[in-house]
């Protein structure tokens, strides 16, 4: 409870007095707003982080996720592309950009990014799941079935529930 009150205090400080707040608390406050579903507030705080640190990988990926939740897919795509410039081999960024292309119905681009994510981490369940969905959308049922089998090998219990 004490930690929660401290976060509320810092979040209020950030919102009420933009110059008085310690910049280090901005990402924490933004995450707090994100988890409460207050995406516009989270976006505003991440934008403040990026104003002073435009290549901050965490802020770029987090604001991208915020934009996904706000259904601002073009903004999310731009955020993840900027994050990849900052960190070209970051699996989460690559996967997130692939997922964003999937949501934009840009399946060929989605497949390329998700295949890259799987190359970097062959056991990443989320990347494989998205890649399987993309292959299915592209009509490549053979690839989708292979991915399904690969997922079963990685986590058989996941499929016991289905």
DSSP file (Angstrom, degrees, kcal/mol; ACC not computed):
  #  RESIDUE AA STRUCTURE BP1 BP2  ACC     N-H-->O    O-->H-N    N-H-->O    O-->H-N    TCO  KAPPA ALPHA  PHI   PSI    X-CA   Y-CA   Z-CA
    1    1 A X     >        0   0    0      0, 0.0     4,-2.2     0, 0.0     5,-0.2   0.000 360.0 360.0 360.0 -39.9    0.0    0.0    0.0
    2    2 A X  H  >  +     0   0    0      1,-0.2     4,-2.1     2,-0.2     5,-0.2   0.922 360.0  49.5 -62.8 -43.8    2.9    2.4    0.8
    3    3 A X  H  > S+     0   0    0      1,-0.2     4,-2.3     2,-0.2    -1,-0.2   0.895 109.3  53.0 -61.6 -40.0    4.5    1.8   -2.6
    4    4 A X  H  > S+     0   0    0      1,-0.2     4,-2.3     2,-0.2    -1,-0.2   0.914 109.3  48.4 -61.1 -44.5    1.2    2.4   -4.3
    5    5 A X  H  X S+     0   0    0     -4,-2.2     4,-2.5     1,-0.2    -1,-0.2   0.863 109.8  52.6 -65.5 -36.2    0.8    5.8   -2.4
    6    6 A X  H  X S+     0   0    0     -4,-2.1     4,-2.6     2,-0.2    -1,-0.2   0.922 109.4  48.7 -64.9 -43.3    4.3    6.7   -3.4
    7    7 A X  H  X S+     0   0    0     -4,-2.3     4,-2.8     2,-0.2    -2,-0.2   0.913 111.4  50.2 -63.0 -42.1    3.6    6.0   -7.0
    8    8 A X  H  X S+     0   0    0     -4,-2.3     4,-2.7     2,-0.2     5,-0.2   0.924 110.3  50.7 -61.1 -43.7    0.4    8.1   -6.8
    9    9 A X  H  X S+     0   0    0     -4,-2.5     4,-2.3     1,-0.2    -2,-0.2   0.941 113.6  43.9 -59.2 -48.2    2.4   11.0   -5.2
   10   10 A X  H  X S+     0   0    0     -4,-2.6     4,-2.5     2,-0.2    -1,-0.2   0.891 112.5  52.4 -66.4 -38.6    5.0   10.9   -8.0
   11   11 A X  H  X S+     0   0    0     -4,-2.8     4,-2.1     1,-0.2    -1,-0.2   0.922 111.1  47.2 -62.4 -43.2    2.4   10.6  -10.7
   12   12 A X  H  X S+     0   0    0     -4,-2.7     4,-2.7     1,-0.2     5,-0.3   0.895 111.1  52.2 -64.2 -39.8    0.6   13.6   -9.4
   13   13 A X  H  X S+     0   0    0     -4,-2.3     4,-2.3    -5,-0.2     8,-0.3   0.912 109.6  49.2 -61.6 -43.2    3.9   15.5   -9.1
   14   14 A X  H  < S+     0   0    0     -4,-2.5    -1,-0.2     1,-0.2    -2,-0.2   0.912 115.8  42.4 -63.8 -43.5    4.7   14.7  -12.7
   15   15 A X  H  < S+     0   0    0     -4,-2.1     3,-0.3    -5,-0.2    -2,-0.2   0.877 120.7  39.8 -73.5 -37.8    1.3   15.8  -14.0
   16   16 A X  H  < S+     0   0    0     -4,-2.7     2,-0.3     1,-0.2    -2,-0.2   0.798 127.5  27.0 -84.8 -29.2    0.9   19.0  -11.9
   17   17 A X    >X  -     0   0    0     -4,-2.3     4,-1.3    -5,-0.3     3,-0.7  -0.713  63.1-179.4-137.3  83.6    4.5   20.3  -12.0
   18   18 A X  T 34 S+     0   0    0     -2,-0.3    -1,-0.1    -3,-0.3    -2,-0.1   0.769  84.3  43.5 -59.9 -27.6    6.3   19.2  -15.2
   19   19 A X  T 34 S+     0   0    0      1,-0.2    -1,-0.2     3,-0.0     4,-0.1   0.720 109.4  55.2 -90.6 -20.9    9.6   20.9  -14.3
   20   20 A X  T <4 S+     0   0    0     -3,-0.7    -2,-0.2    -7,-0.2    -1,-0.2   0.730  87.1  95.2 -84.4 -21.9    9.8   19.9  -10.7
   21   21 A X  S  < S-     0   0    0     -4,-1.3     2,-0.4    -8,-0.3     5,-0.0  -0.408  83.2-111.6 -75.0 143.9    9.5   16.2  -11.2
   22   22 A X    >   -     0   0    0      1,-0.1     3,-1.9    -2,-0.1     4,-0.5  -0.603  23.0-135.2 -70.2 128.0   12.5   14.0  -11.4
   23   23 A X  G >  S+     0   0    0     -2,-0.4     3,-1.0     1,-0.3     4,-0.5   0.757 100.2  68.7 -58.8 -25.1   12.8   12.8  -15.0
   24   24 A X  G 3  S+     0   0    0      1,-0.2     4,-0.5     2,-0.1    -1,-0.3   0.758  94.4  55.9 -66.8 -23.4   13.6    9.3  -13.8
   25   25 A X  G <> S+     0   0    0     -3,-1.9     4,-2.8     1,-0.2     5,-0.3   0.659  84.8  84.9 -83.8 -15.6   10.0    8.9  -12.4
   26   26 A X  H <> S+     0   0    0     -3,-1.0     4,-2.7    -4,-0.5     5,-0.2   0.917  89.8  46.4 -56.2 -49.3    8.3    9.6  -15.8
   27   27 A X  H  > S+     0   0    0     -4,-0.5     4,-2.4    -3,-0.2    -1,-0.2   0.881 113.3  50.6 -62.8 -34.6    8.5    6.0  -17.1
   28   28 A X  H  > S+     0   0    0     -4,-0.5     4,-2.1     2,-0.2    -1,-0.2   0.932 112.6  45.5 -66.6 -45.0    7.2    4.6  -13.8
   29   29 A X  H  X S+     0   0    0     -4,-2.8     4,-2.3     2,-0.2    -2,-0.2   0.897 111.7  52.9 -64.7 -39.2    4.3    7.0  -13.8
   30   30 A X  H  X S+     0   0    0     -4,-2.7     4,-2.5    -5,-0.3    -2,-0.2   0.913 108.9  49.5 -62.6 -42.4    3.6    6.3  -17.5
   31   31 A X  H  X S+     0   0    0     -4,-2.4     4,-2.7     2,-0.2    -1,-0.2   0.897 108.4  54.1 -62.8 -39.4    3.5    2.5  -16.7
   32   32 A X  H  X S+     0   0    0     -4,-2.1     4,-1.1     1,-0.2    -2,-0.2   0.940 111.0  44.5 -60.0 -47.4    1.2    3.2  -13.8
   33   33 A X  H  <>S+     0   0    0     -4,-2.3     5,-2.6     1,-0.2     4,-0.4   0.895 111.5  54.6 -64.5 -39.2   -1.2    5.1  -16.1
   34   34 A X  H ><5S+     0   0    0     -4,-2.5     3,-1.7     1,-0.2    -2,-0.2   0.941 107.4  49.1 -58.7 -47.6   -0.9    2.4  -18.8
   35   35 A X  H 3<5S+     0   0    0     -4,-2.7    -1,-0.2     1,-0.3    -2,-0.2   0.725 108.7  53.9 -68.5 -20.3   -1.9   -0.4  -16.4
   36   36 A X  T 3<5S-     0   0    0     -4,-1.1    -1,-0.3    -3,-0.3    -2,-0.2   0.490 118.6-113.2 -86.5  -4.4   -4.9    1.7  -15.3
   37   37 A X  T < 5S+     0   0    0     -3,-1.7     2,-1.4    -4,-0.4    -3,-0.2   0.621  76.5 133.9  81.9  12.8   -6.0    1.9  -18.9
   38   38 A X     >< +     0   0    0     -5,-2.6     4,-2.0     1,-0.2     3,-0.2  -0.614  23.2 164.9 -95.4  74.7   -5.3    5.7  -19.0
   39   39 A X  H  >  +     0   0    0     -2,-1.4     4,-3.0     1,-0.2     5,-0.2   0.827  65.9  57.0 -67.9 -36.0   -3.5    5.6  -22.3
   40   40 A X  H  > S+     0   0    0      2,-0.2     4,-2.1     1,-0.2    -1,-0.2   0.905 110.0  46.1 -63.5 -39.9   -3.6    9.3  -23.1
   41   41 A X  H  > S+     0   0    0     -3,-0.2     4,-2.0     2,-0.2    -2,-0.2   0.921 113.4  49.1 -66.8 -43.4   -1.8   10.1  -19.8
   42   42 A X  H  X S+     0   0    0     -4,-2.0     4,-2.6     1,-0.2     5,-0.2   0.924 110.7  51.0 -61.0 -44.0    0.7    7.4  -20.4
   43   43 A X  H  X S+     0   0    0     -4,-3.0     4,-2.5     1,-0.2    -1,-0.2   0.923 107.8  52.7 -59.5 -44.9    1.4    8.6  -23.9
   44   44 A X  H  X S+     0   0    0     -4,-2.1     4,-1.4     1,-0.2    -1,-0.2   0.901 111.4  45.9 -59.5 -41.7    1.9   12.2  -22.6
   45   45 A X  H  X S+     0   0    0     -4,-2.0     4,-1.9     2,-0.2    -1,-0.2   0.900 111.5  50.6 -70.6 -40.5    4.5   11.0  -20.1
   46   46 A X  H  X S+     0   0    0     -4,-2.6     4,-2.6     1,-0.2    -2,-0.2   0.885 107.2  55.5 -63.9 -36.4    6.3    8.8  -22.6
   47   47 A X  H  X S+     0   0    0     -4,-2.5     4,-1.4    -5,-0.2    -1,-0.2   0.866 105.8  52.0 -62.9 -35.0    6.4   11.8  -25.0
   48   48 A X  H  X S+     0   0    0     -4,-1.4     4,-1.0     2,-0.2    -1,-0.2   0.894 109.3  49.4 -67.4 -39.1    8.2   13.8  -22.3
   49   49 A X  H >X S+     0   0    0     -4,-1.9     4,-2.1     1,-0.2     3,-0.8   0.943 112.2  48.0 -61.7 -46.3   10.7   11.0  -21.8
   50   50 A X  H 3< S+     0   0    0     -4,-2.6    -1,-0.2     1,-0.2    -2,-0.2   0.734 100.6  65.9 -70.5 -22.1   11.3   10.9  -25.6
   51   51 A X  H 3< S+     0   0    0     -4,-1.4    -1,-0.2    -5,-0.2     3,-0.2   0.848 115.7  28.8 -65.7 -32.5   11.7   14.7  -25.8
   52   52 A X  H << S+     0   0    0     -4,-1.0    -2,-0.2    -3,-0.8     2,-0.2   0.686 136.5  28.5-100.0 -21.8   14.8   14.5  -23.7
   53   53 A X    ><  +     0   0    0     -4,-2.1     3,-2.0    -5,-0.2    -1,-0.2  -0.631  66.3 176.0-138.2  77.0   16.0   11.0  -24.8
   54   54 A X  T 3  S+     0   0    0      1,-0.3    -4,-0.1    -3,-0.2    -1,-0.1   0.656  80.8  48.4 -63.1 -16.6   14.7   10.4  -28.3
   55   55 A X  T 3  S+     0   0    0     31,-0.1     2,-0.8    30,-0.0    -1,-0.3   0.135  71.7 138.6-108.5  19.9   16.4    7.0  -28.6
   56   56 A X    <>  -     0   0    0     -3,-2.0     4,-2.7     1,-0.2     5,-0.2  -0.536  40.7-158.5 -68.4 106.9   15.3    5.6  -25.3
   57   57 A X  H  > S+     0   0    0     -2,-0.8     4,-2.6     1,-0.2     5,-0.3   0.897  87.5  49.5 -57.2 -46.0   14.5    2.0  -26.4
   58   58 A X  H  > S+     0   0    0      1,-0.2     4,-2.8     2,-0.2    -1,-0.2   0.924 113.1  46.2 -62.3 -45.0   12.1    1.3  -23.4
   59   59 A X  H  > S+     0   0    0      2,-0.2     4,-2.7     1,-0.2     5,-0.3   0.902 112.6  51.0 -65.7 -39.9   10.1    4.5  -24.0
   60   60 A X  H  X S+     0   0    0     -4,-2.7     4,-1.6     2,-0.2    -2,-0.2   0.924 115.1  41.5 -63.7 -44.0    9.9    3.9  -27.7
   61   61 A X  H  X S+     0   0    0     -4,-2.6     4,-2.1    -5,-0.2    -2,-0.2   0.902 115.4  50.8 -71.4 -38.6    8.6    0.4  -27.3
   62   62 A X  H  X S+     0   0    0     -4,-2.8     4,-2.2    -5,-0.3    -2,-0.2   0.917 110.5  47.5 -66.3 -41.7    6.3    1.3  -24.4
   63   63 A X  H  X S+     0   0    0     -4,-2.7     4,-2.6     1,-0.2    -1,-0.2   0.857 109.1  56.7 -67.7 -31.3    4.7    4.2  -26.3
   64   64 A X  H  X S+     0   0    0     -4,-1.6     4,-2.0    -5,-0.3    -2,-0.2   0.916 107.5  47.0 -61.2 -42.7    4.3    1.8  -29.3
   65   65 A X  H  X S+     0   0    0     -4,-2.1     4,-2.2     2,-0.2    -2,-0.2   0.894 110.3  53.1 -66.2 -39.1    2.3   -0.5  -27.1
   66   66 A X  H  X S+     0   0    0     -4,-2.2     4,-1.6     1,-0.2    -2,-0.2   0.936 109.0  49.5 -58.6 -46.2    0.3    2.4  -25.8
   67   67 A X  H  <>S+     0   0    0     -4,-2.6     5,-3.0     1,-0.2    -2,-0.2   0.853 107.3  54.9 -64.8 -34.2   -0.5    3.4  -29.4
   68   68 A X  H ><5S+     0   0    0     -4,-2.0     3,-1.5     1,-0.2    -1,-0.2   0.935 108.9  47.8 -61.1 -44.9   -1.5   -0.2  -30.2
   69   69 A X  H 3<5S+     0   0    0     -4,-2.2    -2,-0.2     1,-0.3    -1,-0.2   0.786 110.3  51.8 -66.9 -26.7   -4.0   -0.1  -27.3
   70   70 A X  T 3<5S-     0   0    0     -4,-1.6    -1,-0.3    -5,-0.2    -2,-0.2   0.406 114.9-119.3 -86.7   1.9   -5.3    3.2  -28.6
   71   71 A X  T < 5S+     0   0    0     -3,-1.5     2,-1.0    -4,-0.2    -3,-0.2   0.775  71.9 136.8  61.7  28.6   -5.7    1.6  -32.0
   72   72 A X     >< +     0   0    0     -5,-3.0     4,-2.2     1,-0.2    -1,-0.2  -0.659  21.9 165.6-101.0  74.0   -3.3    4.1  -33.5
   73   73 A X  H  >  +     0   0    0     -2,-1.0     4,-2.7     1,-0.2    -1,-0.2   0.834  67.8  54.6 -66.5 -37.3   -1.5    1.5  -35.5
   74   74 A X  H  > S+     0   0    0      2,-0.2     4,-2.1     1,-0.2    -1,-0.2   0.905 111.0  47.2 -64.3 -39.6    0.4    3.9  -37.8
   75   75 A X  H  > S+     0   0    0      2,-0.2     4,-2.6     1,-0.2    -2,-0.2   0.914 111.4  50.8 -66.0 -42.1    1.9    5.6  -34.7
   76   76 A X  H  X S+     0   0    0     -4,-2.2     4,-2.6     1,-0.2     5,-0.2   0.925 109.2  51.5 -60.7 -44.3    2.7    2.3  -33.2
   77   77 A X  H  X S+     0   0    0     -4,-2.7     4,-2.2     1,-0.2    -1,-0.2   0.923 110.9  47.8 -58.3 -45.6    4.5    1.2  -36.4
   78   78 A X  H  X S+     0   0    0     -4,-2.1     4,-2.3     2,-0.2    -1,-0.2   0.900 111.0  51.4 -62.5 -41.9    6.5    4.4  -36.4
   79   79 A X  H  X S+     0   0    0     -4,-2.6     4,-2.1     1,-0.2    -2,-0.2   0.933 112.2  45.1 -61.5 -46.7    7.4    3.9  -32.7
   80   80 A X  H  X S+     0   0    0     -4,-2.6     4,-2.1     2,-0.2    -1,-0.2   0.854 111.1  53.6 -69.2 -33.9    8.6    0.4  -33.3
   81   81 A X  H  X S+     0   0    0     -4,-2.2     4,-1.5    -5,-0.2    -1,-0.2   0.922 110.0  47.7 -64.2 -42.7   10.6    1.4  -36.4
   82   82 A X  H  X S+     0   0    0     -4,-2.3     4,-1.7     1,-0.2    -2,-0.2   0.890 110.1  53.2 -63.3 -38.8   12.4    4.1  -34.4
   83   83 A X  H  X S+     0   0    0     -4,-2.1     4,-2.2     1,-0.2    -1,-0.2   0.887 106.0  53.2 -64.0 -38.2   13.1    1.6  -31.7
   84   84 A X  H  < S+     0   0    0     -4,-2.1    -1,-0.2     2,-0.2    -2,-0.2   0.828 104.8  54.5 -68.0 -30.9   14.6   -0.8  -34.2
   85   85 A X  H  < S+     0   0    0     -4,-1.5     3,-0.4     1,-0.2    -1,-0.2   0.913 112.0  44.9 -64.9 -40.7   16.9    2.0  -35.4
   86   86 A X  H  < S+     0   0    0     -4,-1.7    -2,-0.2     1,-0.3     2,-0.2   0.848 135.8  12.8 -70.0 -34.5   18.1    2.4  -31.8
   87   87 A X    ><  -     0   0    0     -4,-2.2     3,-1.8    -5,-0.1    -1,-0.3  -0.672  68.8-176.2-146.6  83.3   18.4   -1.4  -31.2
   88   88 A X  T 3  S+     0   0    0     -3,-0.4    -4,-0.1     1,-0.3    -1,-0.1   0.692  82.7  46.3 -60.8 -23.0   18.3   -3.4  -34.5
   89   89 A X  T 3  S+     0   0    0      4,-0.0     2,-0.7    -5,-0.0    -1,-0.3   0.219  74.8 129.1-106.3  15.8   18.5   -6.8  -32.9
   90   90 A X    <>  -     0   0    0     -3,-1.8     4,-2.3     1,-0.2     5,-0.2  -0.606  45.7-157.6 -75.4 114.2   15.9   -6.3  -30.1
   91   91 A X  H  > S+     0   0    0     -2,-0.7     4,-3.1     1,-0.2     5,-0.3   0.884  89.6  54.3 -61.3 -41.4   13.5   -9.3  -30.4
   92   92 A X  H  > S+     0   0    0      1,-0.2     4,-2.7     2,-0.2    -1,-0.2   0.911 110.5  46.6 -62.0 -41.8   10.7   -7.5  -28.7
   93   93 A X  H  > S+     0   0    0      2,-0.2     4,-2.5     1,-0.2    -1,-0.2   0.925 114.0  47.7 -64.9 -44.4   10.8   -4.6  -31.1
   94   94 A X  H  X S+     0   0    0     -4,-2.3     4,-2.3     2,-0.2    -2,-0.2   0.936 114.8  45.8 -62.2 -46.6   11.0   -6.9  -34.1
   95   95 A X  H  X S+     0   0    0     -4,-3.1     4,-2.7     1,-0.2    -2,-0.2   0.911 112.9  50.5 -62.5 -43.4    8.1   -9.0  -32.8
   96   96 A X  H  X S+     0   0    0     -4,-2.7     4,-2.3    -5,-0.3    -1,-0.2   0.881 110.1  49.3 -65.3 -38.1    6.1   -5.9  -32.0
   97   97 A X  H  X S+     0   0    0     -4,-2.5     4,-2.4     2,-0.2    -1,-0.2   0.902 111.3  50.3 -67.3 -39.8    6.7   -4.4  -35.4
   98   98 A X  H  X S+     0   0    0     -4,-2.3     4,-2.1    -5,-0.2    -2,-0.2   0.925 111.3  48.2 -61.0 -44.5    5.6   -7.7  -37.0
   99   99 A X  H  X S+     0   0    0     -4,-2.7     4,-2.6     2,-0.2    -2,-0.2   0.891 109.7  52.9 -63.6 -39.2    2.5   -7.8  -34.9
  100  100 A X  H  X S+     0   0    0     -4,-2.3     4,-1.7     2,-0.2    -1,-0.2   0.919 108.7  49.0 -63.7 -43.0    1.7   -4.2  -35.9
  101  101 A X  H  <>S+     0   0    0     -4,-2.4     5,-3.1     2,-0.2    -1,-0.2   0.887 109.5  53.8 -62.1 -37.5    2.0   -5.0  -39.6
  102  102 A X  H ><5S+     0   0    0     -4,-2.1     3,-1.7     1,-0.2    -2,-0.2   0.944 108.3  48.3 -59.1 -47.9   -0.3   -8.0  -38.9
  103  103 A X  H 3<5S+     0   0    0     -4,-2.6    -1,-0.2     1,-0.3    -2,-0.2   0.804 110.0  52.5 -63.8 -28.5   -2.9   -5.6  -37.3
  104  104 A X  T 3<5S-     0   0    0     -4,-1.7    -1,-0.3    -5,-0.2    -2,-0.2   0.408 116.4-117.3 -84.8   2.3   -2.5   -3.4  -40.4
  105  105 A X  T < 5S+     0   0    0     -3,-1.7     2,-1.0    -4,-0.2    -3,-0.2   0.769  74.3 135.5  63.6  28.2   -3.2   -6.4  -42.6
  106  106 A X     >< +     0   0    0     -5,-3.1     4,-2.5     1,-0.2    -1,-0.2  -0.657  24.9 166.7 -99.8  72.3    0.3   -6.0  -44.1
  107  107 A X  H  >  +     0   0    0     -2,-1.0     4,-2.7     1,-0.2    -1,-0.2   0.808  65.1  54.6 -67.2 -35.3    0.9   -9.7  -43.9
  108  108 A X  H  > S+     0   0    0      2,-0.2     4,-1.9     1,-0.2    -1,-0.2   0.939 113.7  42.3 -65.9 -44.8    4.0  -10.0  -46.1
  109  109 A X  H  > S+     0   0    0      2,-0.2     4,-2.2     1,-0.2     5,-0.2   0.910 113.2  54.0 -65.3 -41.2    5.8   -7.4  -44.0
  110  110 A X  H  X S+     0   0    0     -4,-2.5     4,-2.7     1,-0.2     5,-0.2   0.926 107.6  50.6 -57.7 -45.2    4.5   -9.0  -40.8
  111  111 A X  H  X S+     0   0    0     -4,-2.7     4,-2.8     1,-0.2     5,-0.2   0.913 108.1  52.2 -60.7 -43.5    5.8  -12.4  -41.9
  112  112 A X  H  X S+     0   0    0     -4,-1.9     4,-1.8     1,-0.2    -1,-0.2   0.927 113.6  42.9 -61.7 -45.1    9.3  -11.0  -42.6
  113  113 A X  H  X S+     0   0    0     -4,-2.2     4,-2.3     2,-0.2    -1,-0.2   0.915 115.6  48.3 -68.2 -41.4    9.6   -9.3  -39.2
  114  114 A X  H  X S+     0   0    0     -4,-2.7     4,-2.4    -5,-0.2    -2,-0.2   0.872 109.5  52.2 -69.6 -35.4    8.2  -12.3  -37.3
  115  115 A X  H  X S+     0   0    0     -4,-2.8     4,-2.3    -5,-0.2    -1,-0.2   0.899 109.7  50.7 -63.8 -38.6   10.5  -14.8  -39.1
  116  116 A X  H  X S+     0   0    0     -4,-1.8     4,-1.9    -5,-0.2    -2,-0.2   0.916 109.5  50.0 -63.5 -42.5   13.4  -12.5  -38.1
  117  117 A X  H  X S+     0   0    0     -4,-2.3     4,-1.8     1,-0.2    -2,-0.2   0.905 111.5  48.5 -62.1 -41.2   12.2  -12.6  -34.5
  118  118 A X  H  < S+     0   0    0     -4,-2.4    -1,-0.2     2,-0.2    -2,-0.2   0.858 107.4  55.7 -68.5 -35.4   11.9  -16.4  -34.6
  119  119 A X  H  < S+     0   0    0     -4,-2.3     3,-0.4     1,-0.2    -1,-0.2   0.914 111.2  44.5 -60.4 -41.6   15.4  -16.7  -36.1
  120  120 A X  H  < S+     0   0    0     -4,-1.9     2,-0.2     1,-0.3    -2,-0.2   0.821 134.5  15.5 -73.3 -31.3   16.8  -14.7  -33.1
  121  121 A X    ><  -     0   0    0     -4,-1.8     3,-1.9    -5,-0.2    -1,-0.3  -0.693  66.5-176.5-145.1  86.6   14.8  -16.7  -30.6
  122  122 A X  T 3  S+     0   0    0     -3,-0.4    -4,-0.1     1,-0.3    -3,-0.1   0.661  84.2  52.9 -62.1 -17.2   13.3  -20.0  -32.0
  123  123 A X  T 3  S+     0   0    0     -5,-0.1     2,-1.0    31,-0.0    -1,-0.3   0.249  72.1 125.7-103.0  13.6   11.5  -20.8  -28.7
  124  124 A X    <>  -     0   0    0     -3,-1.9     4,-2.4     1,-0.2     5,-0.2  -0.617  44.0-164.4 -77.1 105.8    9.7  -17.5  -28.4
  125  125 A X  H  > S+     0   0    0     -2,-1.0     4,-2.7     1,-0.2    -1,-0.2   0.880  84.1  50.9 -60.7 -42.2    6.1  -18.6  -28.1
  126  126 A X  H  > S+     0   0    0      2,-0.2     4,-2.6     1,-0.2     5,-0.2   0.927 110.9  47.4 -66.1 -44.2    4.5  -15.3  -28.9
  127  127 A X  H  > S+     0   0    0      1,-0.2     4,-2.6     2,-0.2    -1,-0.2   0.921 114.2  48.2 -61.5 -43.0    6.5  -14.7  -32.0
  128  128 A X  H  X S+     0   0    0     -4,-2.4     4,-2.7     2,-0.2    -2,-0.2   0.909 110.3  51.7 -63.6 -42.1    5.7  -18.2  -33.2
  129  129 A X  H  X S+     0   0    0     -4,-2.7     4,-2.1    -5,-0.2    -2,-0.2   0.947 113.1  44.1 -59.8 -49.3    2.0  -17.7  -32.5
  130  130 A X  H  X S+     0   0    0     -4,-2.6     4,-2.5     1,-0.2    -2,-0.2   0.911 112.8  52.4 -62.4 -41.9    1.9  -14.5  -34.4
  131  131 A X  H  X S+     0   0    0     -4,-2.6     4,-2.8    -5,-0.2    -1,-0.2   0.908 108.2  50.9 -62.1 -41.5    3.9  -16.0  -37.3
  132  132 A X  H  X S+     0   0    0     -4,-2.7     4,-2.1     1,-0.2    -1,-0.2   0.906 110.4  49.2 -61.0 -41.5    1.5  -18.9  -37.5
  133  133 A X  H  X S+     0   0    0     -4,-2.1     4,-2.2     2,-0.2    -2,-0.2   0.899 111.7  49.2 -64.7 -40.3   -1.5  -16.5  -37.6
  134  134 A X  H  X S+     0   0    0     -4,-2.5     4,-2.2     2,-0.2    -2,-0.2   0.933 110.0  50.4 -64.5 -46.4    0.3  -14.5  -40.4
  135  135 A X  H  <>S+     0   0    0     -4,-2.8     5,-2.7     1,-0.2     4,-0.4   0.899 110.2  51.3 -58.7 -40.1    1.0  -17.7  -42.4
  136  136 A X  H ><5S+     0   0    0     -4,-2.1     3,-1.2     1,-0.2    -1,-0.2   0.922 109.2  49.5 -61.8 -45.0   -2.6  -18.7  -42.1
  137  137 A X  H 3<5S+     0   0    0     -4,-2.2    -1,-0.2     1,-0.3    -2,-0.2   0.838 109.3  52.7 -63.7 -32.9   -3.8  -15.2  -43.3
  138  138 A X  T 3<5S-     0   0    0     -4,-2.2    -1,-0.3    -5,-0.1    -2,-0.2   0.510 118.4-113.5 -80.5  -3.6   -1.4  -15.6  -46.3
  139  139 A X  T < 5S+     0   0    0     -3,-1.2     2,-1.4    -4,-0.4     3,-0.2   0.632  75.0 134.8  82.2  13.5   -2.9  -19.0  -47.1
  140  140 A X     >< +     0   0    0     -5,-2.7     4,-2.2    -6,-0.2    -1,-0.2  -0.603  18.9 162.9 -95.2  74.4    0.3  -20.8  -46.3
  141  141 A X  H  >  +     0   0    0     -2,-1.4     4,-2.6     1,-0.2    -1,-0.2   0.812  69.4  59.8 -66.3 -30.1   -1.4  -23.6  -44.3
  142  142 A X  H  > S+     0   0    0     -3,-0.2     4,-2.0     2,-0.2    -1,-0.2   0.938 109.1  42.6 -63.5 -46.0    1.7  -25.9  -44.5
  143  143 A X  H  > S+     0   0    0      2,-0.2     4,-2.4     1,-0.2    -2,-0.2   0.900 113.2  53.3 -66.0 -40.6    3.9  -23.3  -42.8
  144  144 A X  H  X S+     0   0    0     -4,-2.2     4,-2.3     1,-0.2    -2,-0.2   0.908 109.2  48.8 -61.6 -41.7    1.1  -22.6  -40.2
  145  145 A X  H  X S+     0   0    0     -4,-2.6     4,-2.3     2,-0.2    -1,-0.2   0.893 109.7  51.8 -65.3 -40.0    0.8  -26.3  -39.4
  146  146 A X  H  X S+     0   0    0     -4,-2.0     4,-2.3     2,-0.2    -2,-0.2   0.909 110.9  47.8 -61.9 -41.5    4.6  -26.6  -39.0
  147  147 A X  H  X S+     0   0    0     -4,-2.4     4,-2.7     2,-0.2    -2,-0.2   0.909 109.0  54.0 -66.2 -41.1    4.6  -23.6  -36.6
  148  148 A X  H  X S+     0   0    0     -4,-2.3     4,-2.1     1,-0.2    -2,-0.2   0.920 110.2  47.2 -57.1 -45.2    1.7  -25.2  -34.7
  149  149 A X  H  X S+     0   0    0     -4,-2.3     4,-1.9     2,-0.2    -1,-0.2   0.886 110.3  52.6 -64.5 -39.3    3.7  -28.4  -34.3
  150  150 A X  H  X S+     0   0    0     -4,-2.3     4,-1.9     1,-0.2    -2,-0.2   0.910 108.5  50.3 -62.9 -41.7    6.7  -26.4  -33.2
  151  151 A X  H  X S+     0   0    0     -4,-2.7     4,-2.6     1,-0.2    -2,-0.2   0.891 107.8  53.6 -63.2 -39.5    4.6  -24.7  -30.6
  152  152 A X  H  < S+     0   0    0     -4,-2.1    -1,-0.2     1,-0.2    -2,-0.2   0.882 107.8  51.1 -61.4 -38.3    3.3  -28.1  -29.3
  153  153 A X  H  < S+     0   0    0     -4,-1.9     3,-0.4     1,-0.2    -1,-0.2   0.892 112.9  45.4 -65.7 -39.3    6.9  -29.2  -28.9
  154  154 A X  H  < S+     0   0    0     -4,-1.9     2,-0.2     1,-0.2    -2,-0.2   0.916 134.2   8.9 -71.7 -44.2    7.8  -26.1  -26.9
  155  155 A X    >X  +     0   0    0     -4,-2.6     3,-0.9    -5,-0.1     4,-0.7  -0.655  61.5 172.1-142.9  81.6    4.8  -26.1  -24.6
  156  156 A X  H >> S+     0   0    0     -3,-0.4     3,-0.9     1,-0.2     4,-0.8   0.829  80.2  61.8 -61.1 -32.4    2.6  -29.2  -24.8
  157  157 A X  H >> S+     0   0    0      1,-0.3     4,-0.8     2,-0.2     3,-0.5   0.824  92.9  64.6 -65.1 -30.1    0.5  -28.1  -21.8
  158  158 A X  H <4 S+     0   0    0     -3,-0.9     3,-0.3     1,-0.2    -1,-0.3   0.856 105.7  44.5 -58.3 -35.2   -0.6  -25.0  -23.7
  159  159 A X  H << S+     0   0    0     -3,-0.9     3,-0.4    -4,-0.7    -1,-0.2   0.597  95.7  74.1 -90.4 -12.2   -2.4  -27.3  -26.2
  160  160 A X  H << S+     0   0    0     -4,-0.8    -1,-0.2    -3,-0.5    -2,-0.2   0.818  97.2  51.9 -65.5 -29.2   -4.0  -29.6  -23.6
  161  161 A X     <        0   0    0     -4,-0.8    -1,-0.2    -3,-0.3    -2,-0.2   0.675 360.0 360.0 -81.0 -17.9   -6.4  -26.7  -22.8
  162  162 A X              0   0    0     -3,-0.4    -1,-0.2    -4,-0.2    -2,-0.2   0.468 360.0 360.0 -85.0 360.0   -7.4  -26.2  -26.5
